[in-house]
Amino acid sequence: MKPLNLPILLLILVVGAGFGAQMLETLAARGHSLPIAGWLTTVVMLALGGVLLAYGIPLRRYMAESEERRVHPSLAPRRHQIDLPTAFRTVLLARACAYTGTVVGGIFVGQTLFLVVTGTGDPLGAVLPTVAAAVVGIALGILGVVVERWGQLPPDDGEGSGESTGEGAGLGH
């Protein structure tokens, strides 16, 4: 699996910001009330970041111990354990959080810019919760990228391409 593409995530953030600002502009021009982010949005994204950290930290510990064992082999039992399906799900959750945080953060950045530039909305009731949601959304995106990087496997030492069908891996003998 290829790692997340950071320029694509930045593009998603910029497009999301444009969408968020344009959405509020269109609603305001038509005379509709503006949807404003509440504090619950921030709390939910913080909870999602907490879940990602709860799964990501054991993955990081396992990968760090694996690297330590690669450099300094040991027969001692492992201190940290994680099974392959859990590690894979953690990496997928991290990727999903990176995309979600980027989209949500971008939309709320655009909404914040619209509210600040036009002077619409109460600073405490509208702007502050939207800024908080934008910041937490971007932080969730960054956390997703970091946790996804924690789950990367080290490159091969040159003993095979990693795409063998079993013959080169010793399974066909």
VENWOKA-V730518 format. One record per residue. RES is the residue in one small letter. PSI is psi in radians with two decimals (none if undefined). OMEGA is omega in radians with two decimals (* if undefined). Layout:
res;psi;omega
RES;PSI;OMEGA
RES;PSI;OMEGA
//
This chain:
res;psi;omega
m;2.29;3.13
k;2.57;3.07
p;2.85;3.13
l;2.49;3.14
n;1.89;-3.08
l;-0.71;3.08
p;-0.61;3.10
i;-0.70;3.10
l;-0.70;3.09
l;-0.67;3.08
l;-0.72;3.09
i;-0.70;3.11
l;-0.80;-3.12
v;-0.77;3.12
v;-0.71;3.09
g;-0.70;3.10
a;-0.74;3.09
g;-0.70;3.12
f;-0.78;-3.13
g;-0.75;3.12
a;-0.74;-3.13
q;-0.63;3.12
m;-0.83;3.12
l;-0.63;3.11
e;-0.77;-3.14
t;-0.78;3.13
l;-0.71;3.14
a;-0.67;-3.13
a;-0.51;-3.14
r;-0.03;3.07
g;0.24;3.12
h;2.79;3.04
s;2.59;-3.06
l;2.29;3.05
p;2.18;-3.10
i;2.44;3.10
a;2.43;3.06
g;3.07;3.13
w;-0.42;3.14
l;-0.61;3.09
t;-0.79;3.13
t;-0.75;-3.13
v;-0.73;-3.13
v;-0.74;3.13
m;-0.59;3.04
l;-0.70;3.10
a;-0.72;3.11
l;-0.70;3.06
g;-0.65;3.09
g;-0.72;3.09
v;-0.75;3.12
l;-0.74;3.09
l;-0.67;3.14
a;-0.60;3.08
y;-0.51;-3.05
g;-0.62;-3.10
i;-0.77;3.05
p;-0.60;3.08
l;-0.75;3.12
r;-0.75;3.13
r;-0.74;-3.14
y;-0.78;-3.12
m;-0.66;3.10
a;-0.71;3.11
e;-0.65;3.10
s;-0.73;3.11
e;-0.70;3.11
e;-0.71;3.13
r;-0.49;3.09
r;-0.70;-3.13
v;-0.77;-3.13
h;1.56;-3.12
p;2.52;-3.10
s;2.60;3.06
l;-0.02;3.13
a;2.61;3.11
p;2.66;3.13
r;2.51;3.07
r;-0.53;-3.07
h;2.32;-3.14
q;2.50;3.00
i;2.39;3.14
d;2.79;-3.04
l;-0.78;3.12
p;-0.66;3.12
t;-0.72;3.11
a;-0.75;3.14
f;-0.75;3.11
r;-0.62;3.11
t;-0.73;3.10
v;-0.72;3.10
l;-0.70;3.08
l;-0.70;3.12
a;-0.73;3.10
r;-0.74;3.12
a;-0.70;3.11
c;-0.63;3.12
a;-0.81;3.13
y;-0.77;-3.14
t;-0.82;3.13
g;-0.64;3.13
t;-0.78;-3.14
v;-0.90;-3.11
v;-0.77;3.11
g;-0.72;3.11
g;-0.78;3.14
i;-0.77;-3.12
f;-0.49;3.02
v;-0.78;3.11
g;-0.74;3.11
q;-0.70;3.11
t;-0.79;3.12
l;-0.73;3.12
f;-0.81;-3.11
l;-0.69;-3.11
v;-0.77;-3.09
v;-0.72;-3.10
t;-0.27;-3.11
g;0.29;3.14
t;2.46;3.03
g;2.66;3.10
d;2.31;-3.12
p;-0.69;3.14
l;-0.58;-3.06
g;-0.40;-3.07
a;-0.87;-3.01
v;-0.81;-3.08
l;-0.82;3.09
p;-0.58;3.13
t;-0.70;3.07
v;-0.75;3.13
a;-0.75;3.12
a;-0.67;3.12
a;-0.79;-3.12
v;-0.78;-3.13
v;-0.61;3.08
g;-0.79;3.11
i;-0.69;3.10
a;-0.66;3.10
l;-0.68;3.08
g;-0.76;3.12
i;-0.75;3.11
l;-0.68;3.09
g;-0.74;3.11
v;-0.75;-3.11
v;-0.83;-3.11
v;-0.62;3.10
e;-0.65;3.10
r;-0.56;3.10
w;-0.54;-3.07
g;0.10;-3.14
q;2.39;3.08
l;2.58;3.10
p;2.70;3.12
p;2.69;3.12
d;2.71;3.14
d;0.19;3.12
g;0.19;-3.11
e;0.33;3.13
g;2.86;-3.09
s;-0.22;-3.12
g;-0.06;-3.13
e;0.53;-3.10
s;2.73;-3.13
t;0.15;-3.14
g;-0.57;-3.11
e;-0.85;-3.12
g;-0.32;-3.12
a;0.00;3.12
g;0.16;-3.12
l;-0.29;-3.08
g;0.02;-3.08
h;none;*
//
